[in-house]
Amino acid sequence: MTLESATPVLRSGNYARARAFYIDVLGFRLAEEAGEPPGFGIFIRDGARIFIEAYQGPEAPYDRWRAYFHVTGLDALAEEFQRNGAQLLRQITHTVYDMREFEIADPDGNVLCFGADP
């Protein structure tokens, strides 16, 4: 099992404004969007990735995330975390966007999502 990368999840009060900033000013490219109108986006530049979300509420699971970790060995990692005392907020789930994920919270309530391609 390997933590491949960590992606910050940033909230925005104005998704369209944030989208324009990351694309036009910082040179990221839009990899994926969700919502109608869009309120969540994955932006990539070189090896860096960032999630921007403007959702406020339970309608989108990623509204809670503060970081997203791409991993290999997802099942073994979940077992390790639980052996070490972490409680899964969400058990391993195959998502509608074709990832396998689980969530935990740190002691301050920051929700961390760990995901792997199925």
C-alpha positions as CSV (number, residue, x, y, z in Angstrom):
1,M,0.0,0.0,0.0
2,T,1.2,3.4,-1.0
3,L,0.1,7.0,-0.6
4,E,0.6,8.2,-4.2
5,S,-0.4,11.8,-3.7
6,A,-2.4,14.2,-1.6
7,T,-4.8,16.7,-3.1
8,P,-6.1,19.7,-1.2
9,V,-9.8,20.5,-1.3
10,L,-10.4,24.2,-1.2
11,R,-13.8,25.9,-0.7
12,S,-14.9,28.8,-2.8
13,G,-17.7,31.3,-2.3
14,N,-17.8,31.7,-6.1
15,Y,-16.9,28.7,-8.1
16,A,-16.9,30.5,-11.5
17,R,-14.4,33.1,-10.1
18,A,-12.2,30.4,-8.6
19,R,-12.3,28.4,-11.9
20,A,-11.2,31.4,-13.9
21,F,-8.4,32.2,-11.5
22,Y,-6.9,28.7,-11.5
23,I,-7.1,28.4,-15.3
24,D,-6.4,31.9,-16.5
25,V,-4.0,33.1,-13.8
26,L,-2.3,30.0,-12.5
27,G,-2.3,28.0,-15.7
28,F,-4.1,24.9,-14.4
29,R,-6.3,22.9,-16.8
30,L,-9.7,21.7,-16.0
31,A,-9.8,17.9,-15.7
32,E,-13.3,17.4,-14.5
33,E,-16.4,19.2,-13.2
34,A,-19.5,18.2,-11.4
35,G,-22.9,19.8,-10.6
36,E,-25.4,21.8,-12.6
37,P,-24.3,24.5,-12.7
38,P,-20.8,23.3,-11.9
39,G,-19.8,23.7,-8.3
40,F,-16.9,21.2,-8.1
41,G,-13.8,21.0,-10.3
42,I,-10.5,19.0,-10.5
43,F,-7.7,21.2,-11.8
44,I,-4.3,19.9,-12.8
45,R,-1.0,21.5,-13.7
46,D,2.1,19.4,-14.3
47,G,2.1,16.9,-11.4
48,A,-0.1,19.1,-9.1
49,R,-3.8,18.6,-8.6
50,I,-6.3,20.7,-6.7
51,F,-10.0,20.2,-6.0
52,I,-12.2,23.4,-5.8
53,E,-15.7,23.1,-4.4
54,A,-18.5,25.6,-3.8
55,Y,-21.1,23.2,-2.5
56,Q,-22.5,24.0,1.0
57,G,-24.4,21.0,2.4
58,P,-24.9,17.3,2.2
59,E,-25.8,17.1,-1.5
60,A,-22.2,16.3,-2.4
61,P,-20.0,13.9,-0.4
62,Y,-16.8,15.9,-1.2
63,D,-18.2,19.0,0.5
64,R,-16.7,17.6,3.7
65,W,-13.2,16.8,2.5
66,R,-10.2,18.8,3.4
67,A,-7.8,16.5,1.5
68,Y,-8.0,13.6,-0.9
69,F,-5.3,11.0,-1.0
70,H,-4.8,8.8,-4.1
71,V,-3.5,5.4,-2.9
72,T,-2.7,1.9,-3.9
73,G,-3.7,-1.0,-1.5
74,L,-6.8,0.8,-0.3
75,D,-8.2,-2.2,1.6
76,A,-5.0,-2.8,3.5
77,L,-4.6,0.9,4.3
78,A,-8.2,1.0,5.8
79,E,-7.4,-2.0,7.9
80,E,-4.1,-0.5,9.1
81,F,-5.8,2.8,10.1
82,Q,-8.5,0.9,12.0
83,R,-5.9,-1.3,13.8
84,N,-4.2,2.0,14.8
85,G,-7.5,3.4,16.3
86,A,-9.1,5.3,13.4
87,Q,-12.8,5.0,12.8
88,L,-14.0,5.0,9.3
89,L,-16.6,7.7,8.7
90,R,-17.5,6.0,5.4
91,Q,-16.6,2.4,4.7
92,I,-15.0,1.5,1.5
93,T,-17.4,2.4,-1.2
94,H,-17.4,2.1,-5.0
95,T,-18.5,5.6,-6.1
96,V,-20.7,6.8,-9.1
97,Y,-17.5,8.5,-10.4
98,D,-15.7,5.1,-10.5
99,M,-13.4,5.3,-7.5
100,R,-13.1,3.1,-4.4
101,E,-12.9,5.3,-1.3
102,F,-13.2,5.5,2.4
103,E,-13.1,8.5,4.8
104,I,-11.7,9.2,8.2
105,A,-11.5,12.3,10.4
106,D,-8.5,13.7,12.2
107,P,-8.8,14.8,15.9
108,D,-9.8,18.3,14.7
109,G,-12.7,17.0,12.5
110,N,-10.9,17.4,9.2
111,V,-12.3,14.8,6.9
112,L,-9.7,12.9,4.8
113,C,-10.8,10.8,1.9
114,F,-8.6,8.0,0.6
115,G,-9.3,6.7,-2.9
116,A,-8.1,4.3,-5.5
117,D,-9.0,3.4,-9.1
118,P,-11.1,0.2,-9.0
